[in-house]
Amino acid sequence: MKRKIALVTGGYTGESVISLKSAAVVEKTIDRELYEVYKILIYPHDWHFLSDSGEKTPVDLNDFSIRIGDEKITFDGVFNILHGSPGEDGKLAGYFDMIGIPYTTCDQLSSAITMNKGYTKAIVDDIEELHIAKSIQLFEKSTKNLLRVKDELILPLFIKPNNGGSSIGMSKVKTWEELPEALDKAFAEDTQVLVEEFISGREFSIGSYKGKGEITVLPATEIVSSKEFFDFESKYIPGVTEEITPGRQTPEEVERVNRIIPKIYEKLNCKGAVRVDYFLQHETGKFYFIEINTVPGQTETSLISQQVKATGMEIKEFYTQLIEEMFVEDISF
């Protein structure tokens, strides 16, 4: 008997557009011989199932069920591809935990923590061979905080919304005159802002996932952007960025990265597929952690998709492993 899987997409933020694109790929790729798939769109005050004909059916939030005709459909599990809030920040995870439905992504606590860049860096900071850029976490824009940034950090700086994704609201600051505007931009997206010193290095993004009981580290993608940094346009507009998979790393660098990534995965208690962004510093080759994405994009050109294909695995098999692992995780508790 096929398992009934809810494919959750949409969202409450600007990342919903990317979430819908990811869901479209998952929907057409997932193994239909094993699973019945129902696409559930989640928007503020509007959770619904969208049929192939475009008909909307509301979700009963008491048990996350839908009714099609006379049939009530409940789900065996959730394939979560909702980027940003509430799918990536722990809100949905907490809801699914309360009603007892397993899902493919991190639990409520890990999701909430990893959405906060500052808190995440504090947790992984003691991992051997991993380095963190010097930074300050701001909770308000004030003259006092402006002076603190100038006193404690060295230009150039990256200004980032602390809980955001897809590089929305992010800026690179080269002069102190640019700082107030960059902070305004970041605070427009979030109530917390991370200000960190710029690390000059080669940028990489690497996926890892747990399937068949094992953490697998995928080949890293090297990011070569024609822009100052890997911003929203670099990520989603074709031609702005060159993405090389596998990235150009020495055997020693590959071995070292493959030691560090599982430690990050375990330290943050990750589940499903995640993606870690990092620099290898130009002068030293040191691994500098940037951030982790616990609901990485699954479009046909996304980094995770490129990396899975580079291993020779079919994307369909990758999705099957993610789905089956959530049932193993669920049984273990």
N, C-alpha and C positions, 0 to 999 in steps of 0.2 A: 504494500500500500504506500502510495506517495505521501511524503510529508508536506504539510501545507506551510508555506513560507511567506511571511509578510515582508515585502521589499519596501523599506521605509525611506522616503525622500521628501524634498521640499525644505522647510525650515523657516526660521524667523529672521534671518539676516540676509545680507547681500550675497552670501555664498550659496543661496538656494538655487541660483541659476546653474552653478557647477554641479550641485547635488542632482539636479534633474538630468543633466547630461550623463553623469556617472550611472544613475539608475537606469537610463535607457540602454546602456551597454550591458549592465548586469542582467537586465530583464531578457535581452535577446540571446545572452551567452550561457546563462545558467542551465544546468542539465534538466531538461523537462521530463526525462525518463525517470528521474528520481524525485522531482519536486513539482508541486503545484504552486505557482507564484502569483501573488496578489500585490499589485503596487498600491501602497498606501501613502497618500500625500498629507503632510502635516504642516498646516499654517495656523497662525493665531486664530483661535475660535473656529477652525475649519479643518477637521480631520476626516478624510474621506478616501474610499476606494474608487479608483478611476478605471472603468471597464475599457475594453478595446474600442467600443463604440463611442466612448467619451461620456458615458453616463456616470454620475457621481452618486455614491452610496455612503451615507454617514457611518462613522465608526462609533460603536457603543463603547464609551470609555470605561464602563464598569468592568469589562473583561477583555477589551481590545478585540471585539468581534464585529463582524458585518453580517448583514442579512441580504441574501440574493434570492428573490422570490420567496419561497417558503422555507429555504434552507438557511440555518444559522451556521456561519463559518467561524471557527476558532482556529488559532494558529499554533503550530508546533514550535515555531521559532521565528526570529526576526533577523533578516539581513539588513543591517543598519548602514545606509549610505548617505545619511543626512549630515552634511558638513555644518559646522558652527552650532548655534543653539536651535533646538534643544537636543540634537542628536549627538553632539560631540562634547558637550560640557557636563554631562552626567545627569541632566534632568530626565531624559527618556530612560536612561539606565535605571534610575531609581524607581520610576513608574513600572517598568517591566519586572524589576525585582519584586515589587509589592504584589503584582498580580501573578507572578510565577511563570513568566515566559522567558526562555533563554534567548540570547542575542549574540551577534558575531563580534561585538566590539568590547572595549574595556568596561569594567564595572563602574558604579557610580562615583566612588571615591577617586579612582585612578583617572577617570575622564575629567572630573572637576579639577584635579590638581594639574594635569597635563595641559589643560587649556590656559593655565596661568604660567606664562613663560618664566617669571621670576621664581615662583615656588618650585617649578620643575628643575631649574638650574641648581637651586639650593639642595635638592634631594640627590641629584646625580653627581654633585661636585666632588665627592670622595671616591669616585670610581677610578681605579688605577689607569693611567695613560690618557685620561680624559681631562681636558682643560676648559675653563670658562673665561670669557672676556669679562673684564671689570665692568660693573654696571651699578645703577641706582634705580630702585623702584619708586615711582612717584604716585601719590594718591591725590594730588591736586596741583594745579598750576598756580604758583605763587612766586613772589619776588625772592622769598627765602629759598625755595627749591631751585630757582634759576641760578642763584649764587652758589648753592651747594653743588650743582652740576659743574659749574665753572671751576670751583675749588678742588673737586675730587676727581674729575675725569679729564682726559686729554682728547682733543680733536684729532681726526674726525669721529663723529658719533652716529650711531643708528638710533632712531626714535621709533618705538613700536607700541601700538596698543597691546597691553599685557595679555588680554584674553582673545584677541582677534585671530583671524586666519586669512589665507590667500593674500597676505602682504597688504591688505587694505589699511590705509591710514599710516603707512610706514614711510619714513624719510631718512635720507642721509644728510647730515649736517657737517659742513666744512668750515663754517665761520660761526662765531657766537651770535652774529646778527641774524642768522637763519634759525636759531634755536626757538624763539618764541612762536614763530609761525608753524614750525614742525610740531611743537607741543600742542598747539591749537588743533592741528590736523589729527593728531593721535588721540587727544582727549575728546574729540568729536565722536570717536568710535568706541571709547571705553573710559571707565572711571579710574583705571590704573594704567600707567604708562611705564615702559621699561626704556631707560636710556643707557646704552652700553657703548664701550669703546670699539672702534672698528679694528677688525683683524684682517690683515692683508694675507690672502691665501687663495688657494684653489677651492672652489665650492663644489660640494657633492651632496647628493641625496640618496639615501639607501633604505630599501624596504626590508622588513623582517616580519615573520608571521609564525604562529604556532599551528601546526597541522600534524596529524598522526602522532601527537604527543611530544613532538620535538620542535624546538625553535630553529627555523631556517633563516639564514641571512642571504638575501638576494644580491646579485651584482650591483655595485654602486653606479649611479649616473653622475657624470661630471657636467656641471652647469657652466656654460660659457655664454654670458649675456653681453649683448651690445650696449646694454644700459649700465648705469652706475651699480645697480644691484638687482637681485632677482625679485622684482616687484610684480604687481598684478598683471601688467602688460606682458612682462617677460614670461610669466607662467601661462598665459592664456591666449596671446596673440601670436599666430604662426610667424616664424621668421625672425622674431626678436631675439630668441635664444637658441643656441646650439646645445643639444642634449646628447651626450656621448655615453652609450651603454654597451659594454662595461666601461667605466671611466678609466682615464689614464693614471693608474697607480702602479707603483713598483710592487713586486711580490711581498716585500716586507710591509709595505703600507696596507696591502690587502689583508695580510695575516693579522696585522695589528687592529685594523678596523673590525675584522671578524671576531676578534677577542672582545672588543669594547661593546659592540652592538647588543649581543645577548645579555651582557651585564646591565645595560640600560633597560632592556625589555623586562628583565626580571626585577630590577630595583623599583621600577614604576608599576610592577604587577600588571603588565599589559596582557591583552588578549586579542585574538584576531590578527589582522594585518596593520602594521604601523609604518611610518616613514620618518627617519631621522635625517635632519639636515646638519651638515658639518663643514668646517673648513680644515684643510691641511695647510698650516701656516707656511708662507713662502720661505722664510729664513730658517725655520727649524724643522718643518714637517710635522709639528705637533698637531694632534687632533683637538680641534675646538668645537665643542657642542654648540649648535645654534638653537634648535628646537625640535620637538617631536610632534607629529601629526597622527592622531589616533583614528581618524576616519579619512585616510588618503583617497584622493580621486581615483576613479575607476573608468575614466574615459579611455577610448581606444589608443590615445596618444599619451596618456598619463604615465608618470614615471614608474609607478608600480607595475603597470601593464607592460611597459618596455622591459623591466627587469625580470618579470616572470617569463616572458618570451625568450629572453637571453639565456635562461636556464634550459630551454627546450621543452618546458612544460606548457600545456595548453591552458588558456585562461579558464576554460570550463572546469578542468581538474582543480585548479587553484581555488575557485569558488566552492567546489564540492568539499575540499579540505577545510575551508573556513567554516562552512555550515556544519559539517560533521563534528568538528572540534567543539562547537558550542554545546552539543548534546553530551559530549564526554565531560566537559567542564561542569555542565548542569548536574550530571549524575554524581560527580565527585563530591558534591555538597549534599 
